[in-house]
Amino acid sequence: MVTSSGLLEMEDNMAAGASINAQYDDDDNYIREQERLLPIANVVRIMKQILPPYAKISKEAKETMQGCVSEFIGFVTCEASEKCRKERRKTVNGDDVCWALETLGLDEYAGPMKRYLHRYREHDRADHRANQEKG
């Protein structure tokens, strides 16, 4: 479940990202704002898939959505990464992301993500078998 403190932290991070054009990573390396955000073209492509063909999207809406989805992904990934750290694992996998979504109270996203992950793994196994048969 997303707690009010978690939402406030997310809002604080978004506000900080909007007012500061640069951040630093754990090793004090400079990170430009565009390097921490998803490419805006990808975000806009997804937005356009949902909207009617005649709809227009303002620059402000594009940039707002870019910041929101980037923050959302970071928020979920941070939770999944913390689980891995506690389990002394270095690799975050799809199951960790699903767990994080559930832990954060985002069950409406966890279900579809689990179904997608299941289909992805089935497809990946089928590709692997096909490649083995060729070689």
C-alpha positions as CSV (number, residue, x, y, z in Angstrom):
1,M,0.0,0.0,0.0
2,V,1.3,3.5,-0.8
3,T,1.5,5.3,2.4
4,S,1.0,9.0,2.7
5,S,4.7,9.4,3.6
6,G,5.6,7.4,0.5
7,L,3.4,9.7,-1.6
8,L,4.9,12.8,0.0
9,E,8.4,11.5,-0.7
10,M,7.4,10.9,-4.3
11,E,6.0,14.4,-4.5
12,D,9.1,15.9,-2.9
13,N,11.3,14.0,-5.4
14,M,9.2,15.2,-8.3
15,A,9.3,18.8,-7.1
16,A,13.0,18.6,-6.5
17,G,13.5,17.2,-10.0
18,A,11.4,20.0,-11.5
19,S,13.4,22.8,-9.7
20,I,16.9,21.3,-10.0
21,N,18.2,20.4,-13.4
22,A,20.9,18.1,-12.1
23,Q,21.4,15.5,-9.5
24,Y,24.2,13.4,-8.2
25,D,24.4,9.7,-7.8
26,D,25.8,7.8,-4.8
27,D,29.4,8.4,-6.1
28,D,28.8,12.1,-6.5
29,N,28.7,11.8,-10.2
30,Y,26.8,14.5,-12.0
31,I,23.5,13.3,-13.6
32,R,21.8,15.6,-16.1
33,E,18.0,15.7,-15.7
34,Q,17.5,14.2,-19.2
35,E,19.5,11.2,-18.1
36,R,17.2,10.4,-15.2
37,L,14.0,10.7,-17.3
38,L,12.5,8.4,-19.8
39,P,13.0,9.7,-23.4
40,I,10.1,12.1,-24.0
41,A,9.5,10.6,-27.5
42,N,8.7,7.2,-25.9
43,V,6.4,8.8,-23.3
44,V,4.6,10.7,-26.1
45,R,4.2,7.6,-28.3
46,I,2.5,5.8,-25.4
47,M,0.3,8.8,-24.7
48,K,-0.8,9.0,-28.4
49,Q,-1.7,5.3,-28.5
50,I,-4.5,6.1,-25.9
51,L,-5.7,9.3,-27.4
52,P,-7.9,9.8,-30.5
53,P,-5.9,10.6,-33.6
54,Y,-7.0,14.2,-33.7
55,A,-5.9,15.0,-30.1
56,K,-3.0,17.2,-29.5
57,I,-0.7,17.1,-26.4
58,S,0.8,20.3,-25.0
59,K,4.5,20.5,-24.2
60,E,3.6,20.9,-20.5
61,A,1.5,17.7,-20.5
62,K,4.3,15.8,-22.2
63,E,6.9,17.0,-19.7
64,T,4.6,16.4,-16.8
65,M,3.9,12.9,-17.8
66,Q,7.6,12.3,-18.5
67,G,8.5,13.3,-15.0
68,C,5.6,11.3,-13.4
69,V,6.3,8.0,-15.2
70,S,10.0,8.3,-14.6
71,E,9.4,8.9,-10.9
72,F,6.9,6.1,-10.7
73,I,9.4,3.6,-12.2
74,G,12.0,4.9,-9.8
75,F,9.7,4.5,-6.9
76,V,8.7,0.9,-7.7
77,T,12.3,0.0,-8.6
78,C,13.6,1.4,-5.3
79,E,11.2,-0.9,-3.4
80,A,12.2,-3.9,-5.5
81,S,15.9,-3.1,-5.1
82,E,15.5,-2.8,-1.3
83,K,14.0,-6.3,-1.3
84,C,16.9,-7.7,-3.3
85,R,19.4,-5.9,-0.9
86,K,17.8,-7.5,2.1
87,E,18.0,-10.9,0.4
88,R,21.6,-10.2,-0.6
89,R,20.9,-10.4,-4.3
90,K,22.2,-8.0,-6.9
91,T,19.7,-8.5,-9.7
92,V,16.2,-7.1,-9.6
93,N,13.9,-9.4,-11.6
94,G,10.3,-9.2,-12.8
95,D,9.0,-11.0,-9.7
96,D,10.6,-8.4,-7.5
97,V,8.9,-5.7,-9.5
98,C,5.5,-7.4,-9.1
99,W,6.2,-7.8,-5.3
100,A,7.1,-4.1,-5.1
101,L,3.8,-3.1,-6.8
102,E,1.8,-5.2,-4.3
103,T,3.8,-4.0,-1.4
104,L,3.2,-0.4,-2.4
105,G,-0.6,-1.1,-2.6
106,L,-0.6,-0.9,-6.4
107,D,-2.4,-4.3,-6.9
108,E,-4.3,-3.0,-9.9
109,Y,-0.9,-2.8,-11.7
110,A,0.6,-6.0,-10.1
111,G,-2.0,-8.3,-11.6
112,P,-1.5,-7.2,-15.2
113,M,2.3,-7.1,-14.7
114,K,2.3,-10.7,-13.5
115,R,0.2,-11.8,-16.5
116,Y,2.6,-10.0,-18.8
117,L,5.7,-11.5,-17.1
118,H,4.1,-15.0,-17.5
119,R,3.5,-14.5,-21.2
120,Y,7.0,-13.0,-21.7
121,R,8.6,-16.0,-20.0
122,E,6.6,-18.4,-22.1
123,H,7.6,-16.6,-25.3
124,D,11.2,-16.5,-24.2
125,R,11.2,-20.3,-23.5
126,A,9.6,-20.9,-26.9
127,D,12.3,-18.8,-28.6
128,H,15.0,-20.6,-26.7
129,R,13.7,-24.0,-27.8
130,A,13.4,-22.8,-31.4
131,N,17.0,-21.6,-31.4
132,Q,18.2,-24.9,-29.9
133,E,16.5,-26.8,-32.6
134,K,18.1,-24.6,-35.3
135,G,21.6,-25.0,-33.8
